[in-house]
Amino acid sequence: MRSAVVVGTGLIGTSVALCLAGHGVQVHLRDADDDSGRTASALGAGRLDPPAEPADLAVVAVPPALVGQVFAEVQQEGLARHCMDVASVKRGPLRDAEALGCDLSSCIGSHPMAGRELSGPLAAQAALFKGRPWVLTPTERTGTETLNLALELIALCGAVPVLMDAAEHDRAVALVSHTPQLVASLMAARLETAEPSTVRLAGQGLRDVVRTAASAPAMWMDILDANAGVVADVLDDLAADLTATVRALRDLSAPPGTGRAAGAGRLADLLRRGNAGHGRIPGKHGEAATRYDSVAVLIGDQPGELARLLADVGATGVNVEDVKIEHSPRDASGLVELSVTSGTTPGLAAALQARGWGVRLADAASPIP
């Protein structure tokens, strides 16, 4: 690939452009928002002038409802010889492109399974897609050259291609992406009218659940509008489980001998199913989730403290698989939770204590997906 046009310079579009530009591809940027385009260009993602001749590939990074229209414009203008989109819904854009008379042999749908709760070009990262799945949804009409260019782009971005049918993709992301976003928003919405004294008690568990609730509402409205029916199906099943859980908790809170045992059994079954489902989330490099031990270290909120801690850990020869930081709501300190290979925690804890760190071992191992 020698040249590309990226249409849409938000988080995903700019991240793709940064990847391509970093590999020597001549990237041209286009965005209806002039400020966004100029920002992306200033970051080194590409140039704002159109290509002198049709680019090899147009990467369409716009909301799902606009993908078909942009495909048609790219083809009518002769902006690029091939098109791929990176929208998070696939059936609707394909139908729109067909209805608008696009040449589907030179178009392909795709969806990089990567993102952040931040949006816009300033949130873009060239390494955003590294090691992440990138879904491709070719049809029987997709040309070989179009498919090969899409695969080349995915390789340049360091992602892992996954071929799927468009409808299968939309069902999958409804479960693993779109519904979790709504669940995070629903839980975070409970905090809107909560007492300040209650919110101040929030710990890492709540922060993990509501993290994506900070995402841009307008972006998610576009996504959910394009996949509303499938997401509603998943929420129907979730609502049934929620109703059953409410009944179980009501029974559990009743006096002895009035259904408490049955309620406890149903609640225990839900927790067991949750364990089983969590265990199916792939771990590193797509492998099965591995169980790691945790070491919690008290750390001050001074410049260089985290770097000093990680340097001390590195000196012990123990590999850190994951790091989580829980800040103290009142003190200038926090807990850094280090996830490490099972069996290495006693030696690591002793070594860190010898270097003056306050250390706490977790009670039990936990799987890190």
N, C-alpha and C positions, 0 to 999 in steps of 0.2 A: 504494500500500500504506500503510495507516494503522497497522496493528498486526501483531505477530508474536509467536509463542512459540518460543523456542529450547530444545529438549530435549537436554541434554547440553552442559556448559560446559567442555569441554576446549579444546585449541588451536583447532580449526576452529570449533566452536560459538561460543566466546567471540569469535573474530575476526569471524564473521558478525554477531553481536549488536552488536559495537562499530561495524561499518560501518552497520548499520541505524539504531542509536541516533544516530549522527552525522548521519544524514540526516532526523532528526525522526520516525522510526518509533517507536511505542510498543512497547517490547520487554519481554516477560515471560520470565523464566528458570525452568527446571526441571531439577533434577539429583538423582539418588539420593544423591549425595555432597553433604551440606549444606555442607561447607567449600568445595568447589569452586564451588557456586552463590553462596555469600556472597562469595567472592573475586572472581568475575566481576562481581557486582553492585557491589562496592566500586570496581572499575575503571571503572565507568560503562557497563557493557554492558546493563543493564536492571534491572528490579525483580523481586523474588521472589514477589510475590503473583500469583495467577491472574487472567486477564482477566475483567472483569465480563460480557462477552458473547463469543461465539466470535471469535477473532482471524482476520485475513485469511489467515494462513499459519502453519503449524507447520513449523519447520526442525528435522529430526530428525538430531542429530549424535551417534549412538551406534554401537557396533560393529555390523558387518554382520548378525551373527546375531540382533540385537535389533530391527532396523529394523521388520520385519513386525509384531512384538508392539507396538511403540510406535505404529505407524500405527493398529492396531486400537484401542488405548487412547485415542488422540486422537479418533478418530471416535466411539467409544462414549461418551466423556465430553462430546463437543461442544466440545472445547477450541479447535478452529480449523476453518474451512471448507475449507481445502485443506492438503495435506501435501507436503513434499519432503524427501528425505533427502540427506545429503552423504557417505555411506559410499563407500569406495574400491573396492567390489565391487558389481555391480548385478544379476546374475541371481538369486542366492540370495534377497536381500531381496524381489524382485518375486514369486518363487514363494511365499515365506512369507506375504506380504501377501494373495495370492490364496487360499492355503489357509486363512487365518484369516477369510475372508469380507469383506475390506476392499472398500470402494467404490473401485475403481481409477480411476474417472473423475476423482476429486479427489486422486489421488496421482501423484507423479512422482519418478523417480530422478535423482540428479545426483551429480557428483563434481568438486569444484574441484581442479585440478591444481596445488596449492600446499601447502606445509607447511614444517616445520622439524624438525631432529633433536631439538628440545626439545618437551615436551608440557605440558599443563595450562593453566589460564587465565592464569597469569602470563607464559606465552610468547606469548600472543595479540597480534596486531597488526591494527589497522584497515586497514592498507595491504597485508595479506598477499596478497590476491588481485589486486591492481592489475596489469592487463596480462596476467594468466595465463589459459590456457584453462580453461573450466568446462564439463564435459560434461553434457549433458542426455540422458536416455534415455526419451523419451515412447513410449507404445505406441499402438495404434489406439484404445484405450479412454480415453486421456488427454483430459480436457476442455480446451477452448480457454482458459477462464478460469484453470485451473490452470497451463497452459503459459505464459500471459501473466504471471502472478504470479511464476513461476520466472524468466522472462526479466527482469522488473523487478528482482528481487532481485540477479541477476547484474550488471545494469547499475549498481545502487547500490553494489555491491562493486568496480566498476571492472574486472571480468573480461570475458573474451571467450567468448560461448556457442558450443559445438560440439555439434551433434546427432549421436547415434550410437545404434545398436542395443545393447541390454544385453550380448549375447554378444560383439559386436565390441569393446565397451569392455573387457570382462574380458580378452580376448585381448591387447588393446593394452597395458593397464597391467601385465599379466604380463611383457611384454617391456621396457617403458620404466621401470617403477617397482618391481614386486615382486621380479623376479629381480635387478636391481642391488642391492637391499637385502640379499639373501642373499649375493651375491658380496662385498659390502662386509663382511658379518659373517664370511664364510669367510676372507677375507684378514686381517681384524683378529684372528680367532681364532688365526692362526699366531703372533701376537705374545704370546699369553697365557703361553707357556712359553719364549719367547725370552730369551736372555741380556740383562741390563740394558744391557751395553755395546753390544749390537746395536741395541736399541730406541732408544738415544740418538742413533743415526745417522739416524733417520727424518727425511726431508725433505718438501718440499711434495708431491711426487708420491705418496708413501704417504698423506699426510694427505688428499689429494683422493680417493683410492680408498676409504678407510675412513671418511670423514666421517659417512655415515649409519649406520654401525655403532653410533653413540652413541644411536640412537633407542630408545624404550622397548620392551623385549621383549614385554610383555603386549599392547601395541597391535598389534605386528606379528604376534603369534600369532593374534589375531582376524582380521586381514586375510588372512594366508596360509591359515588354516583355511577361509576362505570362497572361496578361489580356488586351492586346492591342486593340483587336476588340471591346470589350464592352466599354472601355474607349473612343475610337473613336466615338462610337454612342452617348455617353453623350456630347462629345465636339461638335459634329455636331449640336445638339440642342442648345448648348450654343453659337456656332458661329452664328446661325440664330438670336438669341436674340441680340448678339453683333451688327450684321449688321443692325437690325431694330433700335437699340439704336443710332448707328451712324447716320442713316437717320433722326431720331427724333431730334438729336442735330443739324444737319445741317439745318433742317427746323427751329429750334428754333433760330438759329443765323441769319436767313434771315430777310430782311426788313419786316415791318408790312404788313399784308394782303397777304403774299405769302406762307402761310402754317404754320406760327408760331403756331397758335392755335392747329392744328393737331399734330405738333411735341410735344408741351407741353402736350397734352393729352396722347400721347403714352409714354412719359417719366414718367408722373405721374402714369400711369398704371403699368409700370415696377417697380417703387418704391413701389407701393401698393402690387404687387405680392411678392416683396422681404420681405415686412413686414409680409405677410401671411406665406411665407415659413419659415421665421425665427421663427415665433410663433409656428411652428410644431416641432421644435427641443426639445426633452425631457429635462425637468429640473432635479432637484435633485431626486434621487431614481426612475428615469423613469417617474416622474409625469409631468404634463403640466408645461411649463415655467411660473415662477412667476415673477411679476414685482417688482423691488426693486428701492428704491431711492438711490441717490449717494451723498456722502459728500467728497469733495476734500480737503486734508490737506497738507499744505506746510511743507516739512520736510527737515532737513539738512542732509548732507551726512557724518554723524559722526557715529562711532560704537555705537550701542545701541539705536539709535533714533527710529527705527521702533519698537523695543521691547517696548520702553517707550510709543509710541503712542498706540500700541495695548493694553498695560496694562491700559492706561487711558480710552480707549474705554470700556474695560472689566469692569472697575469700575463703568461705567454708567449702566451696565446691558443690553446693546444693543448687539445683536448677529450680527456679521459680516458674510455676505454670500459670499463675494468675495472681493479680494484685487487686485488692479492694480497699478503699479508704473510707472510713466512717468518721466524720468530724464531730467533735464535741460541740453541743449547741451553745455552751457558755464559756468554755476555756479555750485558749489558743493551743489546742492539742487535738489529737485524734488517734484512732486505732487503724493500723495498716494490717490487713489480713493477707498473709502470704500462703498461697496454696502450693504445696510441695509434694513430691512423691512419698507415698506411704512408707513409714519406717525411718524416714530421715529427720523427723521432727525433734526427737530427744537431743541428738547431736547438734542440730541447728539452734535449738533453744538454749542449750548450754553455752554454745559459742557466742551467741548474741548477748546473753546475760553477762558473760565474761567481758564483753566490750561495753557494758554499762546500759544496755537496753532493757526496758521493762517488758517481759514476755509472758504471754498466756497461751497455753495449748488448748485447742478445741477439744470438746468431749468426744466427738466422733468424726470419722471421715465423711466427706461429702463429695458427690460426683460433680465434676466441672465439665459442662458440655463444650 
